[in-house]
Amino acid sequence: MKISKVSEESEIVFKPKVVTTGTTSTASFTLANPKVSDSGWYKVTASNEYGVNTTSAYLEFTTVSEEPEFVSGLQDSIVKQGDDHEISFVISGVPDPKVTLTKDGVRYHSTRNPLMTV
């Protein structure tokens, strides 16, 4: 059994993982960390002394992008002066969003508390 990616220039052959049960074989190949350039026609060829059979499919790998979204936003709170307070939120997006913290409309920067983890 052969799994291959067919292109105009050449045929790239991959070694599949095959599990056989009786007369049936299940084969797979994992494309690790695929890129857009991995898109193309993939063909599987199976052969034995009785003949040859093929199947093919076009696999398209696209870039994933999604706008930033606050899964859980900031919460109003009242904190006693001098007590530490954690401002937290959950955000998603692809690629990872750039996060900026502002206080009263001005970008927040503190030399007293320089630690901000995202």
Backbone torsions as a table, in degrees:
resi	resn	phi	psi	omega
1	MET	NA	139.6	-177.3
2	LYS	-133.2	132.9	172.6
3	ILE	-112.5	130.6	-176.9
4	SER	-142.0	155.3	170.9
5	LYS	-105.2	124.4	-176.2
6	VAL	-99.5	127.8	175.2
7	SER	-131.9	172.8	179.9
8	GLU	-63.1	-34.2	-174.6
9	GLU	-81.4	-41.6	-172.6
10	SER	-163.6	176.9	176.1
11	GLU	-115.7	125.2	178.9
12	ILE	-100.9	125.4	-176.1
13	VAL	-103.8	133.3	179.1
14	PHE	-112.7	150.0	175.8
15	LYS	-93.1	115.8	-177.9
16	PRO	-82.0	158.5	170.5
17	LYS	-88.6	123.3	-175.1
18	VAL	-120.2	132.4	174.2
19	VAL	-120.2	121.7	-178.1
20	THR	-110.0	130.9	175.5
21	THR	-127.2	109.6	-177.6
22	GLY	64.1	-123.7	179.9
23	THR	-98.0	5.4	-178.1
24	THR	-109.3	134.2	176.7
25	SER	-116.5	136.5	173.0
26	THR	-110.8	123.3	-177.6
27	ALA	-121.1	149.2	176.7
28	SER	-149.4	157.1	175.0
29	PHE	-140.2	130.6	-179.1
30	THR	-102.5	123.9	172.8
31	LEU	-88.4	105.6	-178.2
32	ALA	-79.0	130.7	176.9
33	ASN	49.3	57.9	-177.0
34	PRO	-65.0	150.8	177.9
35	LYS	-118.5	166.8	179.4
36	VAL	-55.1	-35.7	-179.1
37	SER	-66.3	-14.0	176.2
38	ASP	-80.3	-6.3	177.0
39	SER	-61.7	144.7	177.4
40	GLY	158.1	-176.6	179.0
41	TRP	-83.4	125.4	176.1
42	TYR	-111.4	136.4	-175.3
43	LYS	-129.7	137.6	173.9
44	VAL	-111.9	129.8	177.3
45	THR	-118.1	126.5	176.3
46	ALA	-116.7	134.7	-179.7
47	SER	-144.9	150.9	171.2
48	ASN	-149.2	-172.2	-176.2
49	GLU	-65.1	-11.0	-178.4
50	TYR	-98.9	-10.4	178.9
51	GLY	157.2	-172.0	-177.1
52	VAL	-133.7	140.7	175.9
53	ASN	-140.1	148.6	-179.5
54	THR	-134.8	156.7	170.5
55	THR	-142.6	149.8	-178.8
56	SER	-145.3	160.1	177.8
57	ALA	-154.5	150.4	175.6
58	TYR	-92.3	123.1	176.3
59	LEU	-106.0	124.3	179.0
60	GLU	-113.7	123.2	177.1
61	PHE	-106.9	123.2	-177.8
62	THR	-114.6	161.3	174.1
63	THR	-76.2	139.1	179.7
64	VAL	-99.1	131.8	176.3
65	SER	-144.0	140.4	174.9
66	GLU	-148.6	138.0	-176.9
67	GLU	-65.3	153.5	178.5
68	PRO	-58.2	140.6	177.8
69	GLU	-139.9	132.2	175.3
70	PHE	-82.6	109.0	176.6
71	VAL	-71.5	-38.9	175.9
72	SER	-140.8	117.7	-175.6
73	GLY	-91.4	-174.3	178.7
74	LEU	-67.9	152.1	179.3
75	GLN	-120.8	135.9	173.2
76	ASP	-61.3	144.3	178.1
77	SER	-154.7	158.7	175.1
78	ILE	-118.2	125.3	-175.3
79	VAL	-127.9	136.9	178.1
80	LYS	-68.9	133.3	178.7
81	GLN	-51.9	134.6	178.9
82	GLY	94.2	-18.4	177.8
83	ASP	-85.0	137.2	174.5
84	ASP	-64.2	148.6	177.7
85	HIS	-143.4	130.8	178.4
86	GLU	-97.3	123.9	174.4
87	ILE	-95.6	119.1	-176.1
88	SER	-131.8	157.5	178.7
89	PHE	-160.5	164.4	175.1
90	VAL	-123.2	128.7	-178.0
91	ILE	-131.2	146.0	175.3
92	SER	-127.5	162.0	178.1
93	GLY	161.2	152.2	178.2
94	VAL	-133.0	123.8	-4.0
95	PRO	-67.1	171.6	-178.6
96	ASP	-51.4	129.4	-178.8
97	PRO	-69.1	148.8	170.9
98	LYS	-82.2	131.6	-176.0
99	VAL	-111.7	132.3	177.8
100	THR	-126.0	133.2	177.9
101	LEU	-105.3	129.9	176.4
102	THR	-122.9	152.4	175.0
103	LYS	-126.3	122.3	-178.3
104	ASP	53.5	38.3	175.8
105	GLY	84.1	-0.7	-178.9
106	VAL	-115.6	137.3	179.8
107	ARG	-53.3	130.0	-175.2
108	TYR	-81.0	129.5	174.1
109	HIS	-144.9	126.6	-178.1
110	SER	-130.2	130.2	173.5
111	THR	-86.5	-16.2	177.6
112	ARG	-76.6	-34.8	-174.5
113	ASN	-138.0	76.2	-173.3
114	PRO	-77.8	-4.5	-174.8
115	LEU	-84.8	117.7	173.4
116	MET	-137.1	120.7	178.9
117	THR	-112.6	141.5	179.0
118	VAL	-122.5	NA	NA
